[in-house]
Amino acid sequence: MNTQFTAIIKKEEDWWIGWIEEVSGVNAQELTKEKLIESLKEALIDIIELNREEARREAVGDYEEVSILT
């Protein structure tokens, strides 16, 4: 699945900082813009997987997973 997310990035002194608009808690800081984008991608993948695992743990009993496209 290819889903597009939006990163807000900016340079503050020696650091590049950024976060993902659509997913709370995905943020990073790095010394280069390229490394920042890579770190944000990795953090986004990790957070989505953690959220997925938590949602499945909380689904008690019989449940169904349905893909939803917007």
C-alpha positions in Angstrom: 0.0 0.0 0.0 1.4 3.4 -1.0 0.0 6.1 1.2 1.3 9.7 1.0 2.0 11.7 4.1 3.2 15.3 4.5 6.4 16.2 6.4 6.9 19.7 7.8 10.6 20.3 7.8 12.7 23.3 8.7 16.3 24.3 9.6 17.0 25.6 13.0 20.6 26.6 13.6 22.7 23.5 12.8 19.8 21.1 12.9 17.0 20.0 10.5 13.8 19.3 12.4 10.6 17.8 11.1 7.3 16.0 11.8 4.6 14.3 9.9 1.3 16.3 9.8 -1.1 13.4 9.7 0.4 11.1 12.4 0.9 12.4 15.9 4.3 11.5 17.5 6.3 11.2 14.3 9.1 13.7 14.5 12.9 13.8 14.2 15.9 16.0 14.1 19.1 15.5 12.1 22.1 17.4 10.8 21.2 17.0 7.1 17.9 17.4 5.3 18.4 14.0 3.6 19.0 12.2 6.9 16.0 13.9 8.4 13.7 12.7 5.7 15.1 9.2 6.1 14.6 9.3 9.9 11.0 10.6 9.5 10.2 7.7 7.1 11.6 5.2 9.6 9.7 6.7 12.5 6.5 6.8 10.5 6.8 3.1 9.6 7.5 2.2 13.3 4.6 4.3 14.6 2.1 2.8 12.1 3.2 -0.7 13.0 3.0 0.0 16.7 -0.5 1.5 16.2 -1.5 -1.5 14.2 -0.3 -4.0 16.8 -2.1 -2.1 19.6 -5.4 -1.9 17.6 -5.2 -5.7 17.1 -4.5 -6.4 20.8 -7.5 -4.2 21.8 -9.8 -6.0 19.3 -11.4 -8.6 21.6 -13.3 -11.5 20.1 -14.3 -11.9 16.5 -13.4 -8.9 14.3 -12.8 -8.0 10.7 -10.1 -5.9 9.1 -11.4 -3.7 6.2 -9.2 -1.6 3.9 -10.5 2.0 3.5 -9.2 4.2 0.8 -9.8 8.0 0.8 
